[in-house]
Amino acid sequence: MARMKRVVVGFPEDILAGIDDIVVETNKSRSLFIREACCFYMEKVKKESMREQMRTGYLEMAEINRLLAEEIACDFDCLPRLGLVDEYCAHASESISRHDLPAKWRKS
């Protein structure tokens, strides 16, 4: 275990009573409970910070992503439209014709 240092922390009586109740229920020491609580809180702060950084990043990228999506949509607007079934069949036929199929599976 890492080297330990002692610190003195003041608690209001009601919080200390709550800690003592949990310590008795869980059969832990106050020190262990407070160490675990501190670790739990530090992880929570790290996660919240990471979420905020990700949120900020997504917001910063939103305009670029919108412009790219519009550009791609414009590219597709230039192509002739097919119905979904026709589009699927055309894609499937293309895909099949690119592969060597056994003779019994080929179209005559």
PyMOL commands that set and color helices and strands:
alter all, ss='L'
color gray80, all
select helices_A, chain A and resi 13-26+30-77+84-97+103-105
alter helices_A, ss='H'
color red, helices_A
deselect
rebuild
show_as cartoon
